[in-house]
Amino acid sequence: MKRARARTVTRPAPAPESAPASLPLRECHDEAMPGKDYTPEIIEFLHSVHGDIRRDTHGDYFYGTVSTISLHFLLHSRIPRKELLWCWYQHFDRRHAETIYQTLPPLADGTFLAILGACAFAWDAERVKESGLVFLGEHRAEVYLAIEEAIDLRLDAYRTMSEAELRVALTPHDTWTDPHLRRLIHRIQCQPLAPPQRQAIYGLFGSDYVRATARHMMDAIATEAFWKKPPPELEALEARLIAFARAMRDQARRLGAYVSRDAFDERGPASPHARRRPRPGWAAAPEPRGGRQHEATHFATLGLRPGATLNDVKMAYREKVKQHHPDQGGTVQDFLKLQEAYEFLLMHVY
């Protein structure tokens, strides 16, 4: 593929020297025609990259073919190439230090409009937005708001339980530990939306392309990776989930169940997906009742002497659980004492 000639750049800053081999440049679209409105050309281009949407048997929307905007496709469009190259270069190479051959995902359609806005040729931004072929910030906010309401309904299902129902939900085996709590929060966060909820979200929008992008967001939210760094729009929901986790901990304690003392403590954020190691500046995890001076007592609870190996502790704990678990005829008090000893040794000795 021959290199594009230098005359295709109209401004003094350097521009890319070559175009993708599979997409030859159209010489007839180098220059913008004075006074011409390029809105139809922009909408035509968006149709080519966003217009093919399919719907499956469940009523969900999916991108049929290409669903991204990149310079590769733009260079093959009917939009004036010279100025578009310059503005694309300005946005990525100058401002963001990224490759000029950048691909924008559907959620970044606003970036594409901003790049077009830097071009001098005439086009109608409102007509492009009304075309339904771009995903805007207000669409994103509506999807997050609808999902927030759906997760709030899941929280309300626990908040409105009677004490008897709550006891059944929290203490199916007379005990409730950190893993139980974390699994509950994970289920509330990541459980996929039910079909009626998804259809209600689709009903918020007037174009299949926006619905397909909303479907992509709904799928992303139902993953653990999403909740490791949720977007700013869901910060309030994140705070409510943390408060809910602490409330469930307190309810389990009130009902006589056990939750280990290092979970969701009051000294800082206690997100369900937070890392186990303390953050910088945090104090060490609180020691269980008894303190380090009673280390020997905790070993004795497991039938061991101080200095036993970690493997010895784990094996002894498993054997003791078989004897003292309430389901096996043991008492809750003995089982809690065993749990406390085991957690102390894991957290503060090993």
Summary of the structure (lengths in Angstrom):
residues: 350
radius of gyration: 29.3
end to end distance: 63.2
largest distance: 89.3
contacts: 949
relative contact order: 0.09
helix: 56%
strand: 3%
